[in-house]
């Protein structure tokens, strides 16, 4: 039995959308579930069916209405003959401004936001294009679209980012700003050609995000004392370590927000600036304008800072500036890509920082990872809340390594990492794996999730 449809214009005007239909019933979503007049109109129009009404929020309605517009107005056609290929750029220029493509792209962004996605992947394959969202650190397939639609979306994004629309053989990077009623997004765009077309990755940075409170990051209770020590350190170097996507920037933002007070001048140098924090001077790296980490850091000392945050120590020049700042009475926070806390010591030494200088300035090293939390609605079985994954949200597992006098002396003497471990064992040092085990015992996450993140069976 063919089911009657509601036009996009009717839906947009009356704030109603068809959510689903099964056999002889139709489920409608309404922004106002108390609109009895509209319900009666729908029941008369759909008299052959059982009408079920549900209230939906504005975000979900916007996603559905954008999808409806893109589906019912889609008139994109691209042929494979020689004449079409010669005029491909003309066709793409036209469809990139068509309402269906604009609405399809809008729906992709709105859906990604509603699902808490950090990245959108649009990947061309042999016969179709796959769209995936990275949610809680994991890529989840959402839908597939035709290659024609993918080409039009690519062109649309290039237009918005002021990139070369006709270029599809070389990589291109850019960014666009997106605003909704409740979000202001900085979208970083990376486009790389592949054998089947283009691979597009969109990084979503929510400008309206405020730094999380330290208590909400998921650190174990035993680390509260270490965090308080961090806040009391007057000068020196504090490193937050871990791989990409391990929550280093979020932890730093929470710490800086806690330290943020009128008596302190705080300057951060970041690429990109992910959290806007009033009261802190935040500087965005722009390498094309020669605003590199090194160039900026050399100049911020004239700004009379008390606390400096360096988004990432990437090379010897940045490391030297960080150490020099810490030695001259500044409190310096920085991130470093290492697998654990101890490795950070040797990474600085391998970069060329003398051991005695590392020992003199280093005060604390925090190594961390993010693992998915068990969905409390379904307890890993999979439900609509967790998009059938069994997990919802993430929490931190970490190790805090305070550099005491004994460790400082050992670092200054360039002792091997194997010689440090017995001392840490004697001090009952809690490693990443110990903290992970505790999270499993508390029912916060699972052994398989820890194994996925740390790559080892506990």
VODREN-716479 format. One record per residue (C-alpha): residue number from 1; x, y, z. Coordinates in pm, 1 decimal. Layout:
<recs>
REC   bati          u          v          w
REC    NUM          X          Y          Z
...
</recs>
This chain:
<recs>
REC   bati          u          v          w
REC      1        0.0        0.0        0.0
REC      2      142.8      333.7     -107.0
REC      3      153.3      583.4      173.9
REC      4       60.7      948.6      107.7
REC      5      338.2     1199.2      166.0
REC      6      351.2     1540.1      323.3
REC      7      516.9     1805.8      111.8
REC      8      829.0     1975.8      246.6
REC      9      649.7     2312.7      241.1
REC     10      356.1     2175.7      445.3
REC     11      594.3     2018.1      695.3
REC     12      800.5     2333.8      735.3
REC     13      489.5     2552.5      771.4
REC     14      311.5     2329.1     1021.4
REC     15      611.9     2194.5     1214.1
REC     16      534.4     1830.7     1144.5
REC     17      733.1     1549.7      981.4
REC     18      678.5     1181.5      903.6
REC     19      918.6      982.5     1119.7
REC     20      828.6      627.6     1015.2
REC     21      557.2      405.6      873.6
REC     22      487.3       37.8      937.4
REC     23      208.8     -160.2      769.4
REC     24     -105.2       42.4      837.9
REC     25       38.2      293.0     1086.6
REC     26      223.4      622.0     1039.1
REC     27      437.2      792.2     1305.0
REC     28      446.0     1172.2     1292.6
REC     29      685.8     1401.8     1474.2
REC     30      550.0     1736.9     1595.7
REC     31      728.5     2030.6     1751.1
REC     32      406.9     2092.4     1949.0
REC     33      238.8     1766.6     2042.4
REC     34      -56.8     1960.3     2189.4
REC     35     -168.6     2095.0     1850.9
REC     36     -500.1     1906.1     1831.3
REC     37     -619.3     2101.9     1527.6
REC     38     -319.2     1985.3     1322.0
REC     39     -360.9     1628.1     1448.6
REC     40     -722.8     1620.2     1332.3
REC     41     -621.6     1749.2      987.5
REC     42     -361.1     1476.1      959.8
REC     43     -602.5     1204.0     1074.1
REC     44     -849.1     1306.4      802.3
REC     45     -577.9     1312.4      533.7
REC     46     -443.7      974.7      651.5
REC     47     -781.0      817.0      726.9
REC     48     -666.3      473.1      601.7
REC     49     -390.9      459.3      860.9
REC     50     -342.2      457.3     1234.8
REC     51     -179.7      793.7     1313.8
REC     52       71.3      804.3     1598.8
REC     53      201.0     1140.7     1716.1
REC     54      528.3     1205.8     1899.1
REC     55      688.4     1530.5     2011.7
REC     56     1039.5     1593.6     1875.7
REC     57     1287.1     1867.8     1954.6
REC     58     1387.7     2147.7     1721.1
REC     59     1729.0     1996.5     1638.3
REC     60     1581.0     1666.3     1516.1
REC     61     1308.0     1848.0     1324.4
REC     62     1565.9     2059.7     1140.6
REC     63     1758.6     1745.5     1042.0
REC     64     1446.0     1569.4      912.5
REC     65     1313.7     1868.9      721.4
REC     66     1650.0     1927.5      551.5
REC     67     1663.4     1561.8      448.6
REC     68     1306.3     1581.1      316.2
REC     69     1386.6     1885.2      102.8
REC     70     1700.7     1720.2      -37.3
REC     71     1518.1     1394.8     -121.5
REC     72     1202.5     1534.3     -279.5
REC     73     1367.9     1807.7     -485.0
REC     74     1666.8     1610.6     -609.3
REC     75     1702.8     1660.9     -984.7
REC     76     2079.5     1612.9    -1019.1
REC     77     2184.1     1417.4    -1326.2
REC     78     2538.2     1363.8    -1447.8
REC     79     2610.8     1146.1    -1748.8
REC     80     2930.3      964.9    -1842.5
REC     81     2951.6     1060.6    -2207.4
REC     82     3236.4     1269.9    -2342.4
REC     83     3037.6     1589.3    -2378.2
REC     84     2927.6     1574.2    -2014.9
REC     85     3285.0     1522.4    -1898.1
REC     86     3400.8     1825.6    -2093.0
REC     87     3145.0     2043.8    -1918.2
REC     88     3173.1     1881.1    -1576.9
REC     89     3279.4     2202.4    -1406.2
REC     90     2971.2     2381.2    -1544.3
REC     91     2738.4     2111.0    -1414.2
REC     92     2904.7     2101.9    -1074.0
REC     93     2889.0     2481.1    -1044.7
REC     94     2513.1     2459.9    -1101.2
REC     95     2427.4     2172.1     -868.7
REC     96     2648.5     2303.5     -588.3
REC     97     2401.6     2591.5     -548.9
REC     98     2088.4     2377.6     -587.9
REC     99     1851.5     2363.3     -291.4
REC    100     1871.7     1980.5     -263.7
REC    101     2248.3     1985.6     -214.2
REC    102     2234.3     2277.2       28.6
REC    103     1970.1     2095.9      233.6
REC    104     2155.5     1764.8      216.8
REC    105     2473.4     1928.8      345.9
REC    106     2275.6     2110.3      615.1
REC    107     2117.2     1783.0      726.5
REC    108     2459.4     1614.9      746.5
REC    109     2592.6     1893.7      969.1
REC    110     2281.2     1905.7     1188.5
REC    111     2274.4     1529.5     1232.9
REC    112     2646.2     1523.3     1317.2
REC    113     2592.7     1790.9     1581.0
REC    114     2296.1     1609.5     1732.8
REC    115     2497.3     1286.5     1756.0
REC    116     2794.5     1464.5     1921.7
REC    117     3025.0     1387.6     1628.5
REC    118     3373.8     1538.0     1627.2
REC    119     3441.3     1465.4     1258.3
REC    120     3248.1     1393.4      939.5
REC    121     3404.2     1162.6      679.0
REC    122     3272.7     1171.4      321.1
REC    123     3457.1      896.5      132.7
REC    124     3419.6      808.8     -233.3
REC    125     3405.1      439.4     -322.7
REC    126     3358.9      248.6     -648.6
REC    127     2983.3      297.6     -693.4
REC    128     2877.9      521.3     -406.3
REC    129     3001.5      753.4     -133.5
REC    130     2999.7      661.7      233.6
REC    131     2929.6      913.4      509.7
REC    132     3063.2      834.4      857.4
REC    133     3068.7     1029.0     1183.1
REC    134     3336.8      997.1     1448.4
REC    135     3144.6      964.6     1773.2
REC    136     3322.4      904.1     2102.5
REC    137     3641.7      837.5     1906.7
REC    138     3488.7      566.2     1681.9
REC    139     3384.4      601.0     1317.4
REC    140     3020.0      501.6     1263.4
REC    141     2866.9      457.9      918.1
REC    142     2556.7      673.2      883.7
REC    143     2451.0      651.2      521.0
REC    144     2560.0      624.3      160.0
REC    145     2489.5      871.2     -118.2
REC    146     2546.6      863.1     -493.4
REC    147     2873.9      973.0     -648.1
REC    148     2687.6     1256.3     -818.2
REC    149     2566.9     1392.4     -487.2
REC    150     2914.3     1352.0     -341.3
REC    151     3067.6     1556.5     -622.0
REC    152     2810.0     1828.5     -565.7
REC    153     2872.0     1831.7     -189.0
REC    154     3245.9     1858.9     -254.0
REC    155     3189.6     2153.2     -484.7
REC    156     2958.2     2317.1     -233.1
REC    157     3215.5     2285.4       45.3
REC    158     3489.6     2424.6     -179.0
REC    159     3275.1     2725.0     -261.8
REC    160     3201.5     2790.7      106.2
REC    161     3571.9     2755.4      196.9
REC    162     3696.1     2964.8      -97.1
REC    163     3885.8     2669.6     -241.9
REC    164     3939.6     2582.8     -608.3
REC    165     3616.1     2416.8     -721.4
REC    166     3774.3     2278.1    -1038.6
REC    167     4070.4     2118.4     -859.9
REC    168     4014.5     1750.4     -777.6
REC    169     4367.1     1612.6     -832.8
REC    170     4551.4     1787.0     -550.5
REC    171     4484.8     1807.4     -174.3
REC    172     4314.1     2119.4      -44.7
REC    173     4260.1     2248.6      310.9
REC    174     4030.3     2521.4      435.9
REC    175     3765.5     2610.0      688.8
REC    176     3413.5     2746.3      704.2
REC    177     3196.9     2895.8      977.8
REC    178     2854.8     2747.4     1048.9
REC    179     2597.6     2898.3     1281.0
REC    180     2271.3     2754.0     1412.3
REC    181     2040.7     2873.5     1687.5
REC    182     2258.7     2711.6     1953.0
REC    183     2592.7     2638.6     1783.0
REC    184     2875.5     2830.8     1626.9
REC    185     3105.7     2587.0     1447.5
REC    186     3451.1     2628.3     1301.6
REC    187     3469.9     2349.8     1042.9
REC    188     3818.9     2247.5      929.2
REC    189     3813.3     2091.3      581.8
REC    190     4064.2     1843.4      440.4
REC    191     4012.9     1715.7       86.0
REC    192     4243.3     1452.1      -63.6
REC    193     4200.2     1274.4     -399.9
REC    194     4161.6      895.3     -391.0
REC    195     4135.2      630.8     -662.5
REC    196     3752.9      653.4     -664.0
REC    197     3710.3     1026.7     -613.4
REC    198     3772.2     1254.3     -316.9
REC    199     3804.7     1181.5       53.8
REC    200     3665.6     1471.0      258.5
REC    201     3712.4     1504.1      633.0
REC    202     3536.5     1780.3      825.2
REC    203     3657.7     1854.5     1178.2
REC    204     3385.5     2016.8     1387.3
REC    205     3503.2     2265.4     1649.0
REC    206     3219.8     2409.7     1854.1
REC    207     3302.3     2770.2     1936.1
REC    208     3021.5     2780.0     2191.1
REC    209     3183.1     2500.1     2393.8
REC    210     3295.0     2610.5     2738.2
REC    211     3575.2     2425.0     2916.0
REC    212     3459.6     2128.1     3119.8
REC    213     3499.5     2133.5     3494.8
REC    214     3792.6     1925.1     3617.9
REC    215     3556.6     1711.7     3825.2
REC    216     3361.4     1612.6     3514.3
REC    217     3655.9     1480.9     3309.4
REC    218     3639.9     1138.1     3470.5
REC    219     3969.9     1137.2     3657.7
REC    220     3974.9      890.2     3943.7
REC    221     3927.9     1024.5     4295.9
REC    222     4292.4      952.6     4386.0
REC    223     4404.1     1207.6     4127.6
REC    224     4223.5     1497.6     4297.5
REC    225     4526.8     1558.4     4518.3
REC    226     4756.8     1571.2     4214.4
REC    227     4528.1     1817.4     4035.5
REC    228     4526.5     2045.3     4338.4
REC    229     4907.3     2031.0     4341.4
REC    230     4906.8     2136.0     3974.6
REC    231     4702.5     2442.4     4061.9
REC    232     4942.6     2540.4     4340.1
REC    233     5269.6     2516.6     4144.1
REC    234     5410.6     2871.7     4098.3
REC    235     5650.2     2795.7     3810.5
REC    236     5791.0     2511.4     3604.8
REC    237     5685.4     2284.2     3319.3
REC    238     5377.0     2061.8     3330.2
REC    239     5322.6     1819.7     3041.8
REC    240     4997.3     1658.8     2930.8
REC    241     5079.9     1362.2     2708.6
REC    242     4896.8     1111.9     2492.2
REC    243     4818.4     1040.5     2127.6
REC    244     4591.3     1249.8     1906.3
REC    245     4233.9     1242.7     2032.3
REC    246     4319.1     1152.6     2390.5
REC    247     4162.0     1464.9     2543.7
REC    248     4482.0     1659.1     2616.3
REC    249     4339.2     1993.1     2502.4
REC    250     4020.7     1945.3     2705.2
REC    251     4221.7     1870.3     3020.1
REC    252     4442.8     2175.8     2964.0
REC    253     4141.4     2399.1     2904.2
REC    254     3981.2     2278.4     3228.9
REC    255     4304.0     2344.9     3421.5
REC    256     4350.5     2692.0     3272.4
REC    257     3987.4     2775.6     3341.9
REC    258     4044.8     2679.6     3705.5
REC    259     4359.9     2894.8     3721.6
REC    260     4190.3     3186.7     3546.7
REC    261     4164.7     3479.6     3784.3
REC    262     4216.7     3855.3     3770.8
REC    263     4560.7     3841.3     3933.5
REC    264     4710.1     3618.9     3659.4
REC    265     4797.5     3691.9     3297.2
REC    266     4742.1     3369.5     3099.6
REC    267     4839.9     3333.1     2734.6
REC    268     4777.7     3025.9     2522.6
REC    269     4914.0     2945.2     2178.0
REC    270     4699.1     2684.7     2004.5
REC    271     4636.2     2518.5     1669.9
REC    272     4340.3     2533.6     1659.8
REC    273     4175.7     2719.0     1947.5
REC    274     3910.9     2469.6     2055.0
REC    275     3771.0     2634.7     2369.3
REC    276     3705.4     3005.8     2407.8
REC    277     3789.4     3111.1     2764.8
REC    278     3708.0     3471.2     2867.9
REC    279     3994.0     3631.9     3058.0
REC    280     4266.6     3434.1     2878.1
REC    281     4463.0     3567.8     2581.2
REC    282     4430.7     3290.8     2322.5
REC    283     4639.6     3305.4     2004.7
REC    284     4565.7     3101.3     1693.9
REC    285     4858.6     2959.7     1495.0
REC    286     4849.5     3060.6     1125.3
REC    287     5154.9     2918.7      952.1
REC    288     5062.2     3077.3      619.0
REC    289     5095.3     3415.7      793.8
REC    290     5420.2     3303.5      961.0
REC    291     5238.2     3288.7     1294.0
REC    292     5402.9     2962.8     1396.0
REC    293     5437.4     2831.7     1750.7
REC    294     5799.3     2947.4     1759.3
REC    295     5739.4     3297.5     1621.7
REC    296     5448.9     3361.2     1857.7
REC    297     5623.2     3220.1     2164.5
REC    298     5928.2     3439.2     2109.7
REC    299     5708.1     3746.8     2127.7
REC    300     5466.6     3668.2     2408.7
REC    301     5728.8     3728.7     2678.2
REC    302     5680.6     4099.3     2609.8
REC    303     5315.3     4049.0     2709.5
REC    304     5421.2     3988.2     3072.3
REC    305     5250.7     3647.4     3116.5
REC    306     5232.6     3454.0     3442.7
REC    307     5107.0     3131.9     3284.5
REC    308     5175.3     3008.0     2930.8
REC    309     4997.8     2725.5     2752.3
REC    310     5163.1     2572.9     2444.5
REC    311     4923.7     2369.3     2233.8
REC    312     5191.8     2122.1     2128.7
REC    313     5568.7     2084.0     2156.5
REC    314     5654.4     1975.7     1802.8
REC    315     6025.1     2046.7     1768.0
REC    316     6343.3     2147.4     1946.3
REC    317     6277.7     2521.4     1902.0
REC    318     5939.4     2500.8     2075.8
REC    319     6084.1     2276.2     2347.3
REC    320     6369.5     2519.1     2414.3
REC    321     6130.5     2812.9     2446.7
REC    322     5905.1     2615.4     2683.9
REC    323     6201.4     2521.3     2904.4
REC    324     6343.0     2873.4     2901.0
REC    325     6004.1     3016.1     3001.8
REC    326     5976.0     2766.1     3287.8
REC    327     6329.1     2848.8     3407.3
REC    328     6253.8     3221.4     3416.1
REC    329     5966.4     3192.9     3662.5
REC    330     5669.2     3116.9     3437.6
REC    331     5425.3     2832.4     3483.8
REC    332     5417.1     2651.7     3147.6
REC    333     5164.2     2392.6     3035.5
REC    334     5223.5     2200.7     2712.0
REC    335     5116.0     1883.9     2532.8
REC    336     5343.1     1615.6     2393.1
REC    337     5272.8     1302.1     2190.8
REC    338     5396.6     1007.8     2398.3
REC    339     5244.5      677.1     2504.2
REC    340     5304.2      723.1     2877.4
REC    341     5439.5      969.5     3131.9
REC    342     5795.3      835.3     3153.8
REC    343     5843.6      855.0     2777.5
REC    344     5790.0     1231.7     2794.3
REC    345     6117.4     1272.7     2986.2
REC    346     6314.8     1093.6     2717.4
REC    347     6127.7     1266.9     2434.6
REC    348     6252.5     1605.1     2559.7
REC    349     6605.2     1466.9     2595.5
REC    350     6594.3     1317.4     2245.2
REC    351     6482.9     1653.2     2109.3
REC    352     6807.1     1798.7     2241.3
REC    353     6714.1     1944.2     2580.8
REC    354     6997.7     1867.7     2827.7
REC    355     6901.4     1626.8     3105.4
REC    356     6987.2     1873.3     3381.9
REC    357     6749.6     2132.0     3227.7
REC    358     6467.9     1878.9     3196.3
REC    359     6517.9     1786.8     3562.5
REC    360     6527.9     2152.0     3668.0
REC    361     6196.5     2259.3     3512.5
REC    362     5976.7     1947.4     3496.4
REC    363     5720.5     1940.1     3778.2
REC    364     5444.7     1702.6     3667.3
REC    365     5359.2     1473.7     3374.5
REC    366     5004.3     1360.6     3305.1
REC    367     4948.4     1081.2     3052.2
REC    368     4592.0     1011.7     2951.3
REC    369     4354.4      832.3     2716.0
REC    370     3981.9      850.2     2650.6
REC    371     3768.4      535.8     2664.5
REC    372     3399.9      494.8     2594.2
REC    373     3159.3      461.5     2886.0
REC    374     2898.6      188.9     2905.3
REC    375     2556.6      322.2     2802.2
REC    376     2344.4      333.2     3119.5
REC    377     2025.7      293.9     2913.5
REC    378     2111.8      -46.6     2764.9
REC    379     2426.5     -169.4     2944.8
REC    380     2619.1     -242.8     2619.1
REC    381     2325.7     -414.5     2444.3
REC    382     2275.5     -123.3     2202.9
REC    383     1984.4      121.5     2188.5
REC    384     1871.4      442.3     2019.0
REC    385     2049.3      656.8     2279.8
REC    386     2392.1      512.6     2194.1
REC    387     2324.8      455.6     1820.4
REC    388     2330.5       78.3     1883.9
REC    389     2695.1       86.3     1997.4
REC    390     2641.3        4.4     2365.1
REC    391     2855.2      302.9     2468.8
REC    392     2764.3      665.0     2536.8
REC    393     3017.5      934.5     2614.9
REC    394     3380.5      898.4     2718.5
REC    395     3587.1      919.0     3033.9
REC    396     3956.2      965.1     3104.6
REC    397     4203.0      703.5     3219.1
REC    398     4528.4      858.4     3331.2
REC    399     4854.1      842.1     3518.5
REC    400     5000.2     1136.8     3710.8
REC    401     5375.7     1146.8     3758.7
REC    402     5490.4     1416.3     4004.3
REC    403     5863.7     1485.3     3969.7
REC    404     5996.6     1466.5     4323.5
REC    405     6357.9     1527.6     4432.1
REC    406     6463.6     1165.5     4379.2
REC    407     6317.8     1147.4     4028.3
REC    408     6467.0     1485.7     3943.0
REC    409     6814.0     1366.7     4044.7
REC    410     6774.7     1047.7     3839.0
REC    411     6658.1     1244.6     3532.6
REC    412     6954.3     1485.0     3569.2
REC    413     7188.2     1185.6     3565.2
REC    414     7022.8     1053.1     3245.9
REC    415     6943.5      717.0     3401.5
REC    416     6772.6      459.1     3180.0
REC    417     6396.1      421.3     3195.4
REC    418     6438.2       68.8     3339.8
REC    419     6613.6      221.3     3640.9
REC    420     6322.9      455.0     3710.7
REC    421     6057.8      182.2     3723.1
REC    422     6174.5       14.1     4048.7
REC    423     6156.1      348.4     4227.7
REC    424     5804.9      413.7     4093.4
REC    425     5696.1       66.2     4200.2
REC    426     5827.6      135.2     4548.1
REC    427     5626.1      458.3     4553.1
REC    428     5312.2      259.6     4448.0
REC    429     5285.1      453.6     4124.9
REC    430     4943.8      412.3     3958.3
REC    431     4986.1      348.1     3584.4
REC    432     4740.8      386.9     3298.4
REC    433     4669.2       15.5     3319.7
REC    434     4599.7       32.5     3693.7
REC    435     4357.4      319.9     3642.0
REC    436     4193.1      132.7     3353.6
REC    437     4141.0     -174.0     3573.4
REC    438     3967.7       41.2     3831.2
REC    439     3732.1      181.0     3566.1
REC    440     3643.2     -176.4     3465.1
REC    441     3580.4     -283.2     3826.1
REC    442     3353.4       17.4     3879.7
REC    443     3147.7      -77.5     3572.7
REC    444     3231.7      243.1     3389.9
REC    445     3383.3       73.9     3083.2
REC    446     3467.1     -273.0     2955.9
REC    447     3779.7     -481.9     2922.5
REC    448     3737.8     -494.3     2543.5
REC    449     3721.0     -113.5     2528.7
REC    450     4041.1      -81.2     2732.7
REC    451     4209.6     -338.1     2510.6
REC    452     4099.9     -143.1     2202.4
REC    453     4246.8      180.3     2336.7
REC    454     4562.5       54.7     2507.3
REC    455     4629.5     -241.1     2279.4
REC    456     4688.3     -486.2     2559.8
REC    457     4477.3     -743.6     2741.3
REC    458     4449.1     -666.3     3110.2
</recs>
